[in-house]
């Protein structure tokens, strides 16, 4: 099968890739780590990437399971170099399942940077922590972990930028140092335990959350200019949910 670069807009493969990348960004993945190819029918994806640690494979599997609510496909994973964690993800037979209005890849716009103070973001983090009784999504616990990690880095002198997408702030930290990571670990927000939710809701699913997972990065990654990012709700989004699950 001859493979080509994936540059054709509004196809099943391109739309699945976009949705996959958007969900992976929320988990701290960076799409520039990927080499992606498709076939001429655009119902096939071959993705070559490197994992920072083995648990990332679990995240990818969970995301692909979630995407099967909107797309139908089959997938497989193959380590081409286990020592370096070089991974090939093969996604085949891609088709729209329930998505009535597919995202048009060529119409996506790069969000512009917005001006928002560190103090306002810290305040949003504090207000974004909600009790487990209000969690309504499988990723609700993960969002709480992420909010706490973002709060930790914002509490340091780490450089950050913010873009806005609908009612979500995307916060990116650049050139994060080991000293900032150490300090961030001393600033955290208390959030409810995932097990509390599962004890009361044994028939429901709640994903494990790893936040920015700052402890997973090695010396080489930090010295090469570590960049991590995550999402926060806007103030309006918090107000609209009135203390409920903003995720």
RODO-2510 file (C-alpha; in nm, 4 decimals, decimal comma):
residues 247
     n   res          X          Y          Z
     1     x     0,0000     0,0000     0,0000
     2     x     0,1402     0,3355    -0,1015
     3     x     0,1230     0,5918     0,1778
     4     x     0,1066     0,9700     0,1422
     5     x     0,1224     1,2691     0,3744
     6     x    -0,2114     1,3497     0,5322
     7     x    -0,3044     1,6867     0,3866
     8     x    -0,6502     1,6299     0,2350
     9     x    -0,9185     1,8188     0,4304
    10     x    -1,2535     1,6874     0,5472
    11     x    -1,1805     1,3160     0,5215
    12     x    -1,2474     1,0443     0,7756
    13     x    -0,8740     1,0004     0,8448
    14     x    -0,8027     1,3713     0,8764
    15     x    -1,0991     1,4326     1,1046
    16     x    -1,0085     1,1371     1,3253
    17     x    -0,6484     1,2606     1,3445
    18     x    -0,7622     1,6086     1,4447
    19     x    -0,9913     1,4747     1,7190
    20     x    -0,7186     1,2401     1,8388
    21     x    -0,4629     1,5200     1,8615
    22     x    -0,7034     1,7511     2,0439
    23     x    -0,7655     1,4867     2,3104
    24     x    -0,3949     1,4065     2,3363
    25     x    -0,3077     1,7721     2,3902
    26     x    -0,5306     1,7599     2,6981
    27     x    -0,3174     1,4711     2,8227
    28     x     0,0085     1,6568     2,7625
    29     x     0,1017     1,5037     2,4274
    30     x     0,2663     1,7065     2,1523
    31     x     0,1533     1,6380     1,7959
    32     x     0,4904     1,7486     1,6556
    33     x     0,6368     1,4247     1,7924
    34     x     0,4386     1,2370     1,5273
    35     x     0,4991     1,1301     1,1699
    36     x     0,1578     1,0640     1,0159
    37     x     0,0797     0,9012     0,6804
    38     x    -0,2452     0,7925     0,5169
    39     x    -0,3522     0,6054     0,2037
    40     x    -0,5253     0,7405    -0,1058
    41     x    -0,8682     0,6369     0,0263
    42     x    -0,8029     0,8247     0,3526
    43     x    -0,9433     0,5467     0,5678
    44     x    -0,6048     0,4481     0,7108
    45     x    -0,3531     0,6176     0,9424
    46     x     0,0040     0,5160     1,0223
    47     x     0,1450     0,7173     1,3111
    48     x     0,5100     0,6885     1,4209
    49     x     0,5977     0,8439     1,7545
    50     x     0,8144     0,8158     2,0633
    51     x     0,6679     0,7785     2,4117
    52     x     0,8101     0,9627     2,7100
    53     x     0,7117     0,6694     2,9331
    54     x     0,5195     0,3439     2,8967
    55     x     0,2014     0,4712     3,0638
    56     x     0,1444     0,6987     2,7631
    57     x     0,0421     0,3901     2,5658
    58     x    -0,2437     0,3407     2,8117
    59     x    -0,3563     0,7010     2,7575
    60     x    -0,3594     0,6521     2,3802
    61     x    -0,5671     0,3360     2,4105
    62     x    -0,8202     0,5141     2,6335
    63     x    -0,8479     0,8071     2,3922
    64     x    -0,9045     0,5763     2,0946
    65     x    -1,1790     0,3954     2,2853
    66     x    -1,3449     0,7302     2,3535
    67     x    -1,3224     0,8293     1,9849
    68     x    -1,5216     0,5246     1,8811
    69     x    -1,8351     0,7093     1,9897
    70     x    -1,7893     0,9304     1,6813
    71     x    -1,5837     0,7139     1,4443
    72     x    -1,5563     0,3472     1,3575
    73     x    -1,2081     0,1990     1,3100
    74     x    -0,9701    -0,0738     1,4222
    75     x    -0,6281    -0,0052     1,5709
    76     x    -0,3061    -0,1824     1,6643
    77     x     0,0248    -0,0890     1,8269
    78     x     0,3790    -0,2037     1,7552
    79     x     0,7045    -0,1040     1,9259
    80     x     0,9738    -0,0692     1,6616
    81     x     1,2298    -0,0017     1,9352
    82     x     1,1267    -0,0840     2,2915
    83     x     1,4440     0,0610     2,4433
    84     x     1,3702     0,4031     2,2927
    85     x     0,9904     0,3530     2,3189
    86     x     0,9497     0,4057     1,9433
    87     x     0,5875     0,3240     1,8656
    88     x     0,3859     0,2738     1,5470
    89     x     0,0082     0,3156     1,5750
    90     x    -0,1937     0,1666     1,2906
    91     x    -0,5556     0,2791     1,2539
    92     x    -0,7571     0,1103     0,9787
    93     x    -1,1062     0,1094     0,8269
    94     x    -1,1772     0,4621     0,9443
    95     x    -1,5286     0,5899     0,8869
    96     x    -1,7664     0,8376     1,0465
    97     x    -1,9984     0,6676     1,2913
    98     x    -2,2240     0,9232     1,4587
    99     x    -2,0577     1,2515     1,3703
   100     x    -2,3128     1,4510     1,1707
   101     x    -2,1022     1,7635     1,1217
   102     x    -1,7429     1,6530     1,0608
   103     x    -1,4720     1,9026     1,1414
   104     x    -1,3253     2,0591     0,8286
   105     x    -0,9535     2,0455     0,8775
   106     x    -0,8760     2,3249     0,6326
   107     x    -1,1075     2,5646     0,8153
   108     x    -0,9333     2,5365     1,1510
   109     x    -0,7818     2,8612     1,2730
   110     x    -0,4735     2,8956     1,4886
   111     x    -0,5908     3,0616     1,8124
   112     x    -0,4342     3,3947     1,9022
   113     x    -0,2540     3,4599     2,2286
   114     x    -0,4649     3,6409     2,4874
   115     x    -0,3596     3,8694     2,7704
   116     x    -0,4617     3,7345     3,1103
   117     x    -0,2866     3,7761     3,4430
   118     x    -0,1260     3,5019     3,6475
   119     x    -0,3482     3,6041     3,9394
   120     x    -0,6695     3,5560     3,7386
   121     x    -0,5582     3,2119     3,6221
   122     x    -0,4728     3,1107     3,9784
   123     x    -0,8193     3,2236     4,0860
   124     x    -0,9806     3,0196     3,8076
   125     x    -0,7822     2,7135     3,9174
   126     x    -0,9110     2,7486     4,2730
   127     x    -1,2715     2,7806     4,1566
   128     x    -1,2394     2,4920     3,9081
   129     x    -1,1960     2,2337     4,1848
   130     x    -1,5333     2,0697     4,2466
   131     x    -1,6475     1,7822     4,4738
   132     x    -1,6726     1,4317     4,3335
   133     x    -2,0503     1,4383     4,3766
   134     x    -2,0608     1,6878     4,0876
   135     x    -1,8450     1,4900     3,8451
   136     x    -2,0396     1,4012     3,5305
   137     x    -1,7799     1,2854     3,2760
   138     x    -1,5256     1,0034     3,2573
   139     x    -1,2498     1,2675     3,2419
   140     x    -1,3786     1,4786     3,5323
   141     x    -1,1191     1,3463     3,7777
   142     x    -0,8419     1,3930     3,5197
   143     x    -0,9447     1,7565     3,4796
   144     x    -0,9082     1,8105     3,8559
   145     x    -0,5561     1,6667     3,8593
   146     x    -0,4597     1,8872     3,5656
   147     x    -0,6008     2,2014     3,7276
   148     x    -0,3932     2,1377     4,0397
   149     x    -0,0744     2,0870     3,8333
   150     x    -0,1345     2,4069     3,6362
   151     x    -0,1921     2,5892     3,9648
   152     x     0,1421     2,4576     4,0879
   153     x     0,3399     2,5888     3,7900
   154     x     0,1504     2,9189     3,7884
   155     x     0,2568     2,9596     4,1513
   156     x     0,6203     2,9689     4,0375
   157     x     0,7896     3,2185     3,8053
   158     x     0,7434     2,9849     3,5070
   159     x     0,6861     3,1656     3,1773
   160     x     0,3446     3,0949     3,0259
   161     x     0,1242     3,1850     2,7309
   162     x    -0,2527     3,1474     2,6964
   163     x    -0,4823     3,0932     2,3988
   164     x    -0,8600     3,0654     2,4092
   165     x    -1,0739     2,8098     2,2276
   166     x    -1,4492     2,8528     2,2770
   167     x    -1,4843     2,8485     2,6573
   168     x    -1,1473     2,6939     2,7318
   169     x    -0,8092     2,8473     2,8147
   170     x    -0,5041     2,6583     2,6873
   171     x    -0,2068     2,7354     2,9119
   172     x     0,1443     2,6562     2,7858
   173     x     0,4624     2,6745     2,9932
   174     x     0,7938     2,7083     2,8122
   175     x     1,1480     2,6220     2,9233
   176     x     1,0323     2,4747     3,2519
   177     x     1,3275     2,4217     3,4878
   178     x     1,3859     2,1560     3,7507
   179     x     1,3743     2,4267     4,0170
   180     x     1,0292     2,5334     3,8969
   181     x     0,9109     2,1730     3,8973
   182     x     1,0352     2,1286     4,2542
   183     x     0,8619     2,4473     4,3654
   184     x     0,5411     2,3607     4,1782
   185     x     0,5200     2,0363     4,3751
   186     x     0,4864     2,2421     4,6944
   187     x     0,1875     2,4357     4,5562
   188     x    -0,1176     2,2234     4,4915
   189     x    -0,4941     2,2265     4,5254
   190     x    -0,6779     1,9567     4,7190
   191     x    -0,9197     1,7580     4,5030
   192     x    -1,1366     1,4573     4,5799
   193     x    -1,0079     1,1058     4,5323
   194     x    -1,1166     0,9078     4,2270
   195     x    -1,1865     0,6075     4,4507
   196     x    -1,4508     0,8044     4,6414
   197     x    -1,6450     0,8490     4,3189
   198     x    -1,6058     0,4843     4,2161
   199     x    -1,7193     0,3550     4,5552
   200     x    -2,0473     0,5390     4,5173
   201     x    -2,0752     0,4807     4,1407
   202     x    -1,9397     0,1276     4,0796
   203     x    -2,1226     0,0934     3,7470
   204     x    -1,9676     0,4075     3,5973
   205     x    -1,6250     0,4687     3,4479
   206     x    -1,3795     0,7324     3,5683
   207     x    -1,0407     0,7630     3,3990
   208     x    -0,7170     0,7951     3,5937
   209     x    -0,5667     1,1437     3,5659
   210     x    -0,1968     1,2264     3,5427
   211     x    -0,2144     1,6036     3,4927
   212     x     0,1054     1,7589     3,3598
   213     x     0,2947     1,4588     3,5028
   214     x     0,5994     1,6735     3,5752
   215     x     0,7800     1,3955     3,7603
   216     x     0,8021     1,1877     3,4407
   217     x     1,0409     1,4205     3,2579
   218     x     1,4121     1,3440     3,2613
   219     x     1,7130     1,5729     3,2809
   220     x     1,7696     1,5742     2,9026
   221     x     1,4109     1,6795     2,8300
   222     x     1,4318     1,9616     3,0837
   223     x     1,7700     2,0845     2,9628
   224     x     1,6439     2,0863     2,6022
   225     x     1,3651     2,3306     2,6911
   226     x     1,0717     2,1471     2,8440
   227     x     0,7290     2,2692     2,7307
   228     x     0,4064     2,1447     2,8901
   229     x     0,0479     2,2561     2,8421
   230     x    -0,3014     2,1997     2,9713
   231     x    -0,6502     2,3450     2,9738
   232     x    -0,8614     2,5507     3,2141
   233     x    -1,2225     2,6661     3,1948
   234     x    -1,2892     3,0322     3,1312
   235     x    -1,4513     3,2379     3,4058
   236     x    -1,7753     3,2427     3,2049
   237     x    -1,7722     2,8648     3,1747
   238     x    -1,7422     2,8354     3,5531
   239     x    -2,0218     3,0828     3,6087
   240     x    -2,2508     2,9043     3,3640
   241     x    -2,2114     2,5737     3,5514
   242     x    -2,2649     2,7373     3,8938
   243     x    -2,0330     2,5032     4,0800
   244     x    -2,1230     2,2000     3,8694
   245     x    -1,9006     1,9981     3,6405
   246     x    -1,7509     2,2497     3,3989
   247     x    -1,5701     1,9707     3,2068
***
